[in-house]
Amino acid sequence: MQPAEPAAEIEVLIFADMLVAAESHPAMLFYLDNSASIGPNSVAGINRSRGLNENLAREILELHTLGVRSGYTQDDVLHFAYVITGWTIIPIQGNPEHGSEFVFNPRMHEPGAQQIIGKSYPDTGIGQGRAVLADLARHPATADHIAAKLARHFVADEPPPSLVARLAKTFRDTDGDLKEMAKTLIAAPEAWNETRSKLKRPGEWRIAGFRAVGRDQPDTQRVLRSLGLLGEPLWRPPAPQGFPDREAAWVDGLAMRLDVANTFALQALERAGEQLDPNALVDDALGPLASTETRQAVARAESRAQALALLVMSPEFQRR
């Protein structure tokens, strides 16, 4: 077995480097079953009954790089799955120092060259998988896919095509420099001129509430329970693509947010006492974004707890 090489420190965050780090991370290998994937013609495959698992290869192509309907085929998934056999985890039993770390096991690796998306990759062991990931990271479809995901997350469920195109160009021109993509996003007029239409997901909304009242040590168990009720249990997405990043998936949970907001307001006021003024928080948390209707609703509330709950339930606070 060959232990993983330590990652070199880099001054910029290149997508290709992040991709290799993510796909060789023990959590990824375990979650998508690649740690037990064995090439059928490998030494381990010939001697054991367990075989190939395509999960990680499929998700890399569909979610992490090219995106759906980008031209790859089932044969590409299959041959890519062969390529990353042997990408596994050191057993923790008997090895407390390095157990659960990434390792390349050549006995599990499918031997031979593999053809993926029209290119043949010779069998160079762990290097075969790294070569495929390097090409996927620089594929034009990956630039479009990553650009669309960034624009969708930060700007709108249906982001302006001009913004997606600009982000994709930056990705291609900078070899996937994510820092430069972030700068392009911030400088883009579409990122500021579009109506604030992104609904905060439950976790983001909860953290925003704690930040608004200046609370940096919330009750962890209460927060976790509330996230479960709101449909975003911590680290437990329903599928490999993670939690949805579109409003339709979360808007039905707004009624439940009201119950969480009422409890949050009571607890915040109990903790802070008279020092917490919901009317002052309107300017602190929302500033010029606060509408006349929201300011009036908070000012006319029957109690401070109701005022604080109305603030965190306001349309301006719900969106980013």
N, C-alpha and C positions, 0 to 999 in steps of 0.2 A: 504494500500500500504506500501511496505517496501523500504525505500530509499537504494540506493546502498551503500555498505560499502566502505570507502575510501581505496584506494590501499596502501598497505604497501611498504615502501621503501626497496629495495633489492640491494645487492651489486653486484649481477650477473644478467644477463638478461636471464631468462629461457623461452623457447618458450611457455611452457604451461601458464605461467603468461601473456605473451604478447598476447596469443590467447584469453584468457578471457577478457583482457582489450580491445582488438580490437572488439570482437563480441558484447560487451556490450556498446560500444561507441555510443552515440546518432547519430553521422553521419552515422555509419554503419547500425544502426537499421532503420534510416529514408531512406537511399539510397536503401536498399534492402527490404523495406516495412514490416519489422518485427514489427515496432512500432504499426501497425494496425492489426497484425495477432491475431486472436482470436480462441481459441479452441472451436470446435463445441459443446462440452458437458460442457463447462464452464458456469458459471453464466452469463457472458456477451454474450456468444455464444447462449445460449437459449433465451435470451431476445432481441437479436439484429440480423440483417440480415447479417452483415459482417462476414466473416469467416476466414479460415486458409490461410496463404500465405507461400509457400515453398521456396521462393527465397533465404533467408539467409541460411537455412539448406542446400540447394543444393550447394551453393557457398562455404560454410565451408568445405563440404566433397570434392568437386571437385577442389577448388582452394587453400584453406587455410590449408588443412591438408593432406588427403590421396592421392588426385590426381585422375584423370580419370582412368578407367579400373583397379581399385585397389580392387575390390571385393564387394563394397557396392551396394545395389539395390534400386529400387524406393521405396520399402517398408521402407527401412532404412531412406531415405529422408523424407518420410511422417511422420514416428514416431519421427524423430528428430525435424521436424517442430512442432509437438505437444509439445515436450519437452520445446522448447524455446518460446511457447506462453506465454504472460505475460511479456516478456522482452520488455519494451516499454519506452516511454519518458514522463516526467512530462509536462503537457500542460503549455505553457508560459502565457496564459491568466490568469490574477489574481494572478500570482506567479512570479513576476519579479526576485526574489532572486534565486529560484531553477528551474524555468521553463527551459525546454529543457535538463534537466539532466536525466540520466538513472534511471529507477525505475522498480521494479518487482511488477506487478499488479496481485494478485492471482485470481481476478475475471475473468481475461482473460485467465488464464492458464488451459490447458486441464488436467482434473483430471485422475489419475491412473498411473500404471506402464507402461513403454514403452520398447520394445525390439529393440535394435539397434546393428547391426553387431554381432548377436548371444548372446548378453548380456542384461539382464533385469535390468532396472533402476527404483527403486521405486519412487513414487511421493513424493519428498521432497521439492517441491516448486522450488525456485531458485537454490537450491542445486542439483536438478535433471539435469539441464542444465550444471552446473559446473562440475558434475561428468562425463557427456558425453564428454565434452571438454577436461577434464584431460586425459581420455582414448584415445581420438583421438590424442592428442598431443604426446602420448607415443607409438602410433601404429607404427610397423616397416615400413609400407607404407609411413607414414608421414616423417620418417627419410630419406627415399629414395627421396621423393618428394621435400623436402626442400633442401637437398643436391644438387639435380640436378638443382634446380632454382638458388642457389647461384653460382654453377660452371658455369652455362650458362650465368649468368649476368656478372661475372667478368673475365671469361677466354675465352669461345668460344660458339658459337651457338650450336655446338655439342661437349660438353666437354668430355675429356678423361674419360672412365669408371672407371679407377683406381682412379682418383681424386674424382669422385662422391662416389665411395665406401668408400674412406677414410673419406670423410666428413660425410657420413651416419653413419659410425662407431663411429665417435666422437659424433655425435648427440645422439646415443643410449647410449654410455658409460658415458656421462655427463648429462643425463636426459635433453637433449635439451639446453645445455648452449651455447648460440649464440656467446658469447665472445670466448669460446674455439673453436667453429667452424671457427671463423674469424682467429684465430691463426693457425689453421690447414691449412686453405686456403693460408695464407701468407707463411707458411713454405713449402708448397707443391712444389716440383720441376716442376710439370706440369703447375703451375700458372705462371712460369717464362720462361719455355722453349718453350711453344707454341708460334707460330707466332701471333703477335698482329692482331687479326682478328675481334675484336668487333668494330662495327661502333658506334660512339657516337650518342645518340639520340639528337634531336634538342636542348632540354633544356640544356643538358650537354655540347654540343658544344658551345652554346651561352655563358654559364658561363665560359667555358675555355677561350673564346676570351677576355672577360672582365678581367679575372685574368691575362692573358698574357700582357695586356696593363696597368695593375695596376689600373683599374677603379673599385671602390667598390660601386659606387652609379649610376648605369645606369638609363636611362629613362625608368621607369617601363612600361608606356603605349606602348612605341616603342617595348620593349622586348615582351610584351604580344601579340602585333599584329604580330610580326615576328614568334612567336611560333605557332600562329594560321595558318599562311601561310605555315609553315613547317610541319603541321600535328600533332602537340603536344600541343593543347590549354591547358593552365594551369588548372589542376583539372577537366578536362572534357574528360576523356578517353571514347572511344566509347562503352565499355562493362565492366562488373564487373571485368574481369581479368586484367584491366588496359591497358596501352600502350604496344605494342609488344616489345619483347626483342630479336628479331632476325633481322638480316641485311636486309632480303628481304622486310620487311615492310617499310624501310627507304631509301633504295638506290635510288629509283626513285625520291626522293626529293633533290638529290644533285645539280641538276641544279638550283633549287630555292635557295639553300644555297649560290650560287654564287652571286645572287642579294643582299641577306642579307649581305654577306661578303663585297661587294663593299660599301654599305651604312655604315656598321660598321666601315670600314677603314677610310672613309671620316670624320665621326663623331669623331673617336678617335684622328685623327690628328688635327682636328679643336680644340679639347679640350686640347690636350697636346702640340701642336706646335712642335718646333724643338727638344724638349726633347725626342720625340719618334723616335727611330731608328729601323726600321724593321729588318735590318741586325743583330743588336745586340739581337733583340727579338728571332731570330732563336735559339741562344744558350740558352737564358733565358727560352723559352717555350718548346723547344724540346731537347736541349743538344745533347747527342750522338745519339739520335734517328733520327736526321735530316740527310737525305741522301744527297749525292753530288748533285743530280738533284734538290732537293728542295733548297739547298743553292745557287746553280747557278741561279735558277729561281727568287729567291728573289733579289739576287745581280744585275741581269740584267733587272729588272723591269724598265719601263719607268718613273715611279713616285713612291713616297713613299706610296701613297694610293694603287697603284697597288701591290707594294711589300707586304704590310700588308695583302691585300686581298689574295694574293697567299699563304702567310704563313698560314692563317687560313683555306685555302682550300686545303692545302697539304695533301697527304695521311697520313703522320705521325700525323698531327694535328687532322684529322678526326677520328682517331682510338684511342682506349685505351687498 
